[in-house]
């Protein structure tokens, strides 16, 4: 989850949180959920923010490559997240939905 350049990892809150608990926590704290899990993308389409969702759809890759890719596009992702409730990040594009 993300809030103004800071982040909170679910494992630091409670590693046993269910998706519904993550959603509720993010909603109550006006956070954006950053995930590789399509369940959150589906859920945000049926709800109004908060929370917003950034869905990382880069596939499997080594962590160094992942960090390199994300670091080059992250400012664009954040800008899109201001406008859209769902941002999907692909290897060749960034999409905003809603």
N, C-alpha and C positions, 0 to 999 in steps of 0.2 A: 504494500500500500504506500501511497505517496502523498505528501502534503508539503507544498512550497519548498522544493529542493531537498527536504528531509525525507527519510523513509522509515517505515516500521516493517520489520519482517514478521510474518505470522509466528514463526518459531520463537520470537522474542516475547510474544504475547501469550501464546498457548499453542504448543505444537499439535494439540489434539482438536483444534477448532474445526468445526464443520463449516461447509461453504455458507450455510445460512447464518452462522455466527460471524463469519468474516464479513459477509454482506451487511449485517446489522451494525457491527462495529464501525465499518467504513461509513455507513449512512449517518450514524450518530456523531461521528467525528469529522464529517465532510471531507473524506479521503477519496483518493482514486485508487482503485484496485489494479495492480499490474500483474498480469497472469499469462500463463500458457494454456490455461484451462478454458475450453469453449463454453462451459456451463455459465461462467460469469458474463460472457458476451451475449449469450442467449437471454439471460436474466435482465441485463440492462436494456435490451430492446423492448421489454415489456414493462419497464418502470421508468420513472423520471428521476434524474439525479437529485441529491447525491445517493449513492456514489456514482462516479464515472468509472469507466473501465478502459484500460490500455491492454489490448490482447496481442501478445508477442507470438507471431506465427512464423518464426524463422526456421523451424525444424531443428533437428539435432545437429549440433556443431560443438567444437571444442570451446571451452570457456574463454580463452584468449580471443578467438575469432568472434565469438558472441559479443564480448565487451568492445572490441574494435568496431564492429558493425553498429552497435547501439550508440556508442559514444559519438559517432559521426552524424547520426540522425536524431539524437535525443532532443535537441532544441526544437526541431520541427515537430516532433511527436508532442512535446509539451504545448506548443502553440496550437496545434490541432485540438488537443484535449481541452483547451479553453473554450473552443467553439462547439465541439461535438461531445455527446455523451459516451460514445464508443470510438476508440481509435484502434484500428488493426494495423499491425506492423508486419509487413512481408519483406522478403529479401530484396524485392525490386520496386516496392512502393509503400506508401502510407495512405490508408483510407480513413476518412472520418464518416461516421454514421450518426444520424439523428441530430 
